[in-house]
Structures are given as C-alpha cells and as structure tokens.
Amino acid sequence: MNKDLRVIISGGGTGGHIFPAISIADAIRSEVPDAKILFVGALGRMEMQRVPQAGYEIVGLPIMGFDRKHLLKNIKVMYKIWKSQRMAKKIIRDFRPQVAVGVGGYASGPTLNKAADMGIPCLIQEQNSYAGVTNKLLSKKAQKICVAYEGMERFFPAEKIMLTGNPVRQSLLDSKVTREEALAQFGLSADKKTILLVGGSLGARTINESVLSHLKEIEDSGIQFIWQTGKYYSAQIAAQLKEQGKPDNLVVCDFIADMAAAYSAADLVISRAGAGSISEFCLIGKPVILVPSPNVAEDHQTKNAMALVNRGAALYVKDSEATGQLIELAISTVGDDDKLHSLHENILKMALPDSAKIIAQEVLKLVNTHNAH
C-alpha cells in the first residue's frame, strides 16, 4: 500500500504549530521510512527555517492574515490569498500527495482547501482548547480532526473528532537527566527548592516585569530561580540587574537550549499557556503556574489554562495581575509540598501520550481507506 506514500503537511507561524507538525512527520517516517513528505508554510514565518533544520523540504506561500486595523491594506492580503490558492493548487498537482495534514496557521488554509477540492483526504490537528479560525473553516472539508481537549464538538462535527492530545518534543520525554545533574548544570544546589520561569520569546514581558519588581523577595526567599528572559529582552534586563543588583539565587539565561534539564531541575514552573507547553507539562507531570498571554487570537491561552485549573491540575494568574501577585504565589506554592504533590498528580491525569504516533496512524488509515475506494 504505502510503497510510495506522499504526504503534504501545512501550517505554522508559531512554535505551537511547528513542533506538532514536525513530530507528526517524524512519526509518519517511523511507520513508513521512505514516505515522501512536503511541508507548505507561509513565506517569512518561522517554519521556513525550522522545518529544513528538522530535515524536511518546505515550500512557502505568500499568504498573510487580515489587517483588522488598516482595512485598505487588505486589498493586498486578498491578492496574496488568491495567489496562494493558485500556488497551492500547482504544488499539489506536482507533488501528488495521497493525504494532506493541516496544523493551523495561515498556510494550511489555501493548502487544505485546494487538497480537499482536488479529492485528497484531509486531516487537521487542533492544538488549543479554543479552535482557531483556519481550522474551523477547514473542518467542513476534513475527514478527521485530531484534538487535544475534550468538548471540541462546540467547534467541529462530532463524528470527525478524535481525542489524540498534542505531539510534543520527543527530547523532553527521552531525557534521562536527574534532578541533581540538572541543578548542577545551572550551578545550583540540590537541597533547595527551584522555580523555573519561562516566558517564551516575545511573550516574556509580563513574567520578566514580575521578576524585576520582586528582586528583594526573590533574594530573601531561600529558593533558587532559573529565569529564561527571551533573547529580545536580555540586554535590557542585564542593564537593569546591573543597576539594581542581581540576587545570587537567581540564574538568568536569555535562552535555554536544554529544556529537559531545566524541567528536571524545577519543582515548579511559571509559563505562558500555549497548547504545546501545556501538553509537555502534562506528560512530565510538572506543577505549573500559568500566565496566559493576552496577545493571542480569541484569548485561547486563558481557555487552555482554565481547562487545567478547573481540574486542580494547574494554578493561574491573569496577565494584568501578574506583576503584583505572581512571585508571591510561586514562593508560597513551592514551599507547600502537599500542593505540589496534588498539582503533579492532577496534571499527570490529563496527559495523552503517543499523540504523534496515533495521529500518524490516522493519516495512514485515511490513505488506505481512500485507496480502497
């Protein structure tokens, strides 16, 4: 059957779309090693670098989102959408995929639309608990919709939905690093509690401000902190710490390459509420305080966070209240072993393992069913 399996995977824009897309591609390859996989992304977006780094071929469409503030600019956007539709049709005709996979993001719109119109079976993967616009529109044409949260019938036809979870970075799950080894990597002591603060790249500002306005409390807490500031803010923060004095129990990094070690070192994590990050915390059972980013479509990070908070699987602080409350809550939580234990137990219950493999198998089923007709 799959002697010459050809798959198109489309979407991107953020790491939250790109990591799952690459994980699905890897899982398809481990089922069918000589599968031909072509990614379709949006020109100028992150996927154009990340996908080739992961060893896959990608072509870019000139697609962009609507400009809600400057309506006249949308004439150009409409032209780019039309052009992207034409390009997608040509890419599909040349590559001849047997199945198309969409992970959300601008490029997946024209690609999966055209694939469906050309009779190619389509699968979409929705990472968030609140469906994105592109996926809502595509759901009518898709055969299968893989989701990470329950209750997605609000957005999609119930008979197409399958609860698979979000594929996460395999390196986190395969890591063998112990807590002691991880703490040593950061130059920290094994007999103190440790809090990890991860703000994402541009989403780091509020978390960074929360740290800078509570340096005294951090210094007096008797707790160790690992703080990823994001590269964008690192120079400004270095200057501020030089002026105010950096506490000895605060390790500052602009970017942490080995997240598996950082998670192993931490007793508690403070993070944004992106779907990918949440799936990682569930699989590794990490107690977390979520600070949803307010700068995302339909406030979906708050909805992601509440899906955990309502089950006692995470704590949550509103972005607008974080500067005042976050550090104090983190210090009191990390000192409460019963609280940490119950967060750990409850978040583990929400884990959906083997997501990428399950999705890959659904992709192959679509090809087989289609071939059989």
C-alpha positions as CSV (number, residue, x, y, z in Angstrom):
1,M,0.0,0.0,0.0
2,N,2.4,2.7,1.2
3,K,5.1,1.8,-1.2
4,D,5.2,5.4,-2.4
5,L,3.5,7.3,0.4
6,R,3.3,11.0,-0.3
7,V,2.1,13.4,2.4
8,I,1.7,17.2,2.5
9,I,1.8,18.9,5.9
10,S,0.8,22.5,6.1
11,G,0.7,25.3,8.7
12,G,3.0,27.1,11.1
13,G,3.5,30.6,12.2
14,T,4.5,29.8,15.8
15,G,6.3,27.0,17.6
16,G,3.0,25.8,18.8
17,H,2.0,24.8,15.3
18,I,5.5,23.9,14.0
19,F,6.6,21.4,16.7
20,P,3.5,19.2,16.3
21,A,3.8,19.3,12.5
22,I,7.4,18.1,12.7
23,S,6.5,15.4,15.3
24,I,3.7,14.1,13.1
25,A,6.2,14.0,10.1
26,D,8.7,12.1,12.2
27,A,6.0,9.6,13.4
28,I,4.9,9.0,9.8
29,R,8.5,8.3,8.8
30,S,8.9,5.8,11.6
31,E,5.8,4.0,10.4
32,V,6.8,4.3,6.7
33,P,10.5,5.1,6.5
34,D,10.6,6.1,2.8
35,A,7.5,8.3,2.9
36,K,7.9,11.5,0.9
37,I,6.8,14.4,3.0
38,L,6.5,18.0,1.8
39,F,5.7,20.9,4.1
40,V,3.9,24.0,2.9
41,G,4.4,27.1,5.0
42,A,4.0,30.9,4.9
43,L,6.9,32.9,3.5
44,G,8.8,34.9,6.1
45,R,7.4,32.9,9.0
46,M,9.3,30.7,11.5
47,E,8.5,27.4,9.7
48,M,10.7,28.4,6.7
49,Q,13.8,27.9,9.0
50,R,12.6,25.3,11.5
51,V,11.3,22.7,9.0
52,P,14.6,22.4,7.0
53,Q,16.5,22.3,10.3
54,A,14.5,19.2,11.1
55,G,15.4,17.7,7.8
56,Y,12.3,18.2,5.7
57,E,11.6,20.1,2.5
58,I,9.3,23.1,2.6
59,V,7.8,25.5,0.1
60,G,6.4,28.8,1.1
61,L,3.2,30.6,0.1
62,P,2.9,34.5,0.2
63,I,-0.1,34.2,2.5
64,M,-0.7,36.6,5.4
65,G,-3.5,37.4,7.8
66,F,-6.1,40.2,7.5
67,D,-5.2,43.6,8.9
68,R,-8.1,44.5,11.1
69,K,-6.8,48.0,11.9
70,H,-5.9,49.1,8.3
71,L,-8.7,47.9,6.1
72,L,-7.2,49.2,2.8
73,K,-4.2,47.0,3.3
74,N,-6.5,44.0,2.9
75,I,-6.6,44.5,-0.9
76,K,-3.0,43.3,-0.9
77,V,-4.0,40.5,1.5
78,M,-6.8,39.4,-0.8
79,Y,-4.4,39.3,-3.7
80,K,-1.9,37.2,-1.7
81,I,-4.7,34.8,-0.7
82,W,-5.7,34.4,-4.3
83,K,-2.1,33.9,-5.3
84,S,-1.5,31.4,-2.5
85,Q,-4.6,29.4,-3.6
86,R,-3.2,29.2,-7.2
87,M,0.3,28.2,-5.9
88,A,-1.2,25.6,-3.6
89,K,-3.1,24.0,-6.5
90,K,0.1,23.8,-8.5
91,I,2.2,22.4,-5.6
92,I,-0.5,19.7,-5.0
93,R,-0.7,18.8,-8.7
94,D,3.1,18.5,-8.9
95,F,3.7,16.6,-5.7
96,R,0.6,14.3,-6.0
97,P,0.0,13.7,-2.2
98,Q,-2.3,10.9,-1.1
99,V,-3.2,12.8,2.1
100,A,-2.9,16.4,3.4
101,V,-2.4,17.3,7.1
102,G,-3.1,20.8,8.5
103,V,-1.8,22.0,11.8
104,G,-3.3,25.5,11.9
105,G,-1.7,28.8,10.8
106,Y,-2.1,30.8,7.6
107,A,-0.6,28.4,5.1
108,S,-2.9,25.5,6.0
109,G,-6.0,27.4,4.7
110,P,-5.3,27.5,1.0
111,T,-3.3,24.2,1.0
112,L,-6.0,22.1,2.6
113,N,-8.8,23.9,0.8
114,K,-7.3,23.0,-2.6
115,A,-6.4,19.5,-1.5
116,A,-10.0,18.8,-0.4
117,D,-11.3,20.3,-3.7
118,M,-9.0,18.0,-5.6
119,G,-10.4,14.9,-3.8
120,I,-7.4,14.4,-1.4
121,P,-8.4,13.2,2.1
122,C,-7.5,15.8,4.8
123,L,-6.7,15.6,8.5
124,I,-6.5,18.6,10.8
125,Q,-4.8,18.8,14.2
126,E,-6.1,21.5,16.6
127,Q,-3.7,22.2,19.5
128,N,-5.9,24.5,21.5
129,S,-9.0,24.2,23.6
130,Y,-10.5,27.0,21.6
131,A,-10.3,26.3,17.8
132,G,-8.5,28.6,15.5
133,V,-10.3,30.3,12.6
134,T,-8.5,28.4,9.9
135,N,-9.3,25.0,11.4
136,K,-12.9,26.0,12.0
137,L,-13.3,26.8,8.3
138,L,-11.4,23.7,7.2
139,S,-13.3,21.3,9.5
140,K,-16.2,21.1,7.0
141,K,-13.9,19.6,4.3
142,A,-11.6,17.5,6.6
143,Q,-12.3,13.7,7.1
144,K,-10.6,13.6,10.5
145,I,-10.0,16.2,13.3
146,C,-7.4,15.4,16.0
147,V,-7.9,17.4,19.1
148,A,-6.1,17.8,22.5
149,Y,-9.0,18.8,24.7
150,E,-12.5,17.4,25.4
151,G,-15.6,19.3,24.5
152,M,-14.4,20.3,21.0
153,E,-17.9,19.5,19.5
154,R,-18.6,23.2,20.0
155,F,-16.4,23.9,17.0
156,F,-16.3,20.7,14.9
157,P,-18.6,18.0,13.7
158,A,-18.6,15.4,16.5
159,E,-18.3,12.4,14.2
160,K,-15.0,13.6,12.8
161,I,-13.3,14.3,16.2
162,M,-10.7,12.1,17.8
163,L,-9.0,13.0,21.1
164,T,-5.3,12.4,20.5
165,G,-3.5,15.1,22.5
166,N,-0.7,17.3,21.2
167,P,2.5,15.9,19.9
168,V,5.4,17.2,22.0
169,R,9.2,17.4,21.6
170,Q,10.4,13.8,21.9
171,S,13.7,15.0,23.5
172,L,11.8,16.0,26.7
173,L,10.3,12.5,27.1
174,D,13.5,10.7,26.3
175,S,15.6,12.7,28.7
176,K,17.4,10.7,31.4
177,V,18.9,13.7,33.3
178,T,18.3,13.5,37.1
179,R,17.3,16.5,39.2
180,E,20.7,16.6,40.8
181,E,22.6,16.6,37.4
182,A,20.2,19.2,36.0
183,L,20.7,21.5,39.0
184,A,24.5,21.1,38.7
185,Q,24.2,22.2,35.1
186,F,22.8,25.5,36.3
187,G,25.3,25.8,39.1
188,L,22.5,25.3,41.7
189,S,22.3,23.3,45.0
190,A,20.3,20.0,45.3
191,D,18.9,20.8,48.7
192,K,16.9,23.9,47.8
193,K,13.6,24.2,46.0
194,T,13.8,25.6,42.5
195,I,11.4,27.7,40.4
196,L,11.8,27.9,36.6
197,L,10.4,31.0,34.8
198,V,9.8,30.6,31.0
199,G,8.3,33.5,29.1
200,G,8.5,32.3,25.6
201,S,10.2,34.6,23.1
202,L,8.1,37.7,22.7
203,G,5.5,36.6,25.4
204,A,8.1,37.1,28.2
205,R,7.5,40.7,29.1
206,T,5.0,40.3,31.9
207,I,6.9,37.5,33.5
208,N,10.1,39.5,33.2
209,E,8.5,42.5,34.8
210,S,7.2,40.4,37.7
211,V,10.7,39.2,38.4
212,L,12.3,42.7,38.2
213,S,9.8,44.2,40.5
214,H,10.3,41.5,43.2
215,L,14.1,41.1,43.3
216,K,14.2,41.6,47.1
217,E,11.5,38.9,47.8
218,I,13.5,36.5,45.5
219,E,16.7,37.2,47.3
220,D,15.1,36.7,50.8
221,S,13.1,33.6,49.8
222,G,15.7,30.8,50.3
223,I,14.5,29.4,47.0
224,Q,16.5,29.1,43.7
225,F,15.2,30.6,40.5
226,I,16.1,29.8,36.8
227,W,14.9,32.7,34.6
228,Q,14.7,32.5,30.8
229,T,14.2,36.1,29.8
230,G,13.9,35.6,26.0
231,K,16.6,37.0,23.7
232,Y,14.6,40.1,22.8
233,Y,14.7,41.4,26.4
234,S,18.1,40.1,27.5
235,A,20.2,43.3,27.0
236,Q,17.7,45.5,28.7
237,I,17.4,43.1,31.7
238,A,21.2,42.7,32.1
239,A,21.4,46.5,32.3
240,Q,18.6,46.6,34.9
241,L,20.1,43.9,37.0
242,K,23.5,45.6,36.9
243,E,21.8,48.7,38.3
244,Q,19.6,47.0,40.9
245,G,21.9,44.1,41.8
246,K,21.3,40.5,40.9
247,P,20.4,38.1,43.7
248,D,22.8,35.2,44.0
249,N,19.9,32.7,44.0
250,L,18.7,33.9,40.5
251,V,20.2,32.2,37.4
252,V,19.5,34.3,34.3
253,C,19.5,32.9,30.7
254,D,18.3,34.6,27.6
255,F,17.5,31.2,26.1
256,I,17.6,27.6,27.5
257,A,18.6,25.1,24.8
258,D,18.2,22.0,27.1
259,M,14.6,22.4,28.3
260,A,14.6,18.8,29.5
261,A,17.3,19.7,32.1
262,A,15.5,22.9,33.1
263,Y,12.3,21.0,33.7
264,S,14.1,18.3,35.7
265,A,15.7,21.0,37.9
266,A,12.4,22.7,38.6
267,D,10.0,21.9,41.4
268,L,7.6,24.5,40.0
269,V,7.4,26.1,36.5
270,I,5.9,29.5,35.6
271,S,4.9,29.7,32.0
272,R,2.6,31.1,29.3
273,A,-0.3,28.8,28.5
274,G,0.5,27.8,24.9
275,A,-1.0,24.4,24.0
276,G,2.3,22.8,23.3
277,S,3.8,23.8,26.6
278,I,0.8,22.6,28.5
279,S,0.9,19.2,26.8
280,E,4.6,19.0,27.8
281,F,3.8,19.8,31.5
282,C,1.0,17.1,31.4
283,L,3.3,14.4,30.1
284,I,6.1,15.1,32.5
285,G,3.7,15.8,35.4
286,K,5.2,19.2,36.3
287,P,3.4,21.6,38.7
288,V,2.9,24.9,36.9
289,I,1.5,28.4,37.4
290,L,0.1,29.6,34.0
291,V,0.1,33.2,33.0
292,P,-1.9,33.2,29.7
293,S,-0.7,35.7,27.1
294,P,-3.4,38.3,26.3
295,N,-2.0,38.9,22.8
296,V,-3.3,35.8,21.1
297,A,-6.4,35.2,19.0
298,E,-9.7,34.7,20.9
299,D,-7.8,34.7,24.2
300,H,-7.3,31.0,23.6
301,Q,-4.4,30.7,26.2
302,T,-6.8,31.6,29.0
303,K,-9.2,28.9,27.8
304,N,-6.2,26.4,27.6
305,A,-5.2,27.3,31.2
306,M,-8.8,27.0,32.6
307,A,-9.1,23.5,31.2
308,L,-6.4,22.6,33.7
309,V,-7.3,24.9,36.5
310,N,-10.8,23.5,36.7
311,R,-9.4,20.1,37.4
312,G,-6.9,21.2,40.0
313,A,-4.1,20.5,37.6
314,A,-2.5,24.0,37.4
315,L,-2.6,27.4,39.1
316,Y,-3.3,30.6,37.1
317,V,-2.6,34.3,37.3
318,K,-4.1,36.9,35.0
319,D,-1.5,38.7,32.9
320,S,-2.7,42.1,34.2
321,E,-2.3,40.9,37.8
322,A,1.0,39.0,37.4
323,T,3.4,41.8,38.3
324,G,1.7,42.2,41.7
325,Q,0.9,38.5,42.5
326,L,3.0,36.0,40.6
327,I,6.2,35.8,42.5
328,E,4.5,35.8,45.9
329,L,2.2,32.9,44.7
330,A,5.2,31.0,43.3
331,I,7.2,31.3,46.5
332,S,4.2,30.2,48.7
333,T,3.3,27.3,46.3
334,V,6.8,25.8,46.0
335,G,7.1,25.7,49.8
336,D,3.9,23.7,50.1
337,D,4.7,20.0,49.4
338,D,1.1,18.9,49.6
339,K,0.1,21.4,47.0
340,L,3.0,20.5,44.7
341,H,2.0,16.8,45.0
342,S,-1.6,17.3,44.2
343,L,-0.7,19.5,41.2
344,H,1.7,16.8,40.0
345,E,-0.9,14.0,40.4
346,N,-3.7,16.0,38.7
347,I,-1.7,17.2,35.7
348,L,-0.4,13.7,35.0
349,K,-4.0,12.5,34.7
350,M,-4.5,14.9,31.8
351,A,-1.6,13.6,29.8
352,L,-2.3,12.0,26.4
353,P,0.8,10.0,25.5
354,D,1.9,8.9,22.0
355,S,-0.1,11.6,20.2
356,A,2.2,11.9,17.2
357,K,2.1,8.1,16.6
358,I,-1.7,8.0,17.0
359,I,-2.1,10.9,14.5
360,A,0.4,9.3,12.1
361,Q,-1.6,6.1,12.1
362,E,-4.8,8.0,11.4
363,V,-3.1,9.7,8.5
364,L,-2.2,6.2,7.1
365,K,-5.7,5.0,7.7
366,L,-7.1,7.8,5.6
367,V,-4.7,6.9,2.7
368,N,-5.8,3.2,2.9
369,T,-9.5,4.0,3.0
370,H,-9.1,6.4,0.1
371,N,-7.1,3.9,-1.9
372,A,-9.7,1.2,-1.3
373,H,-12.5,3.2,-2.8
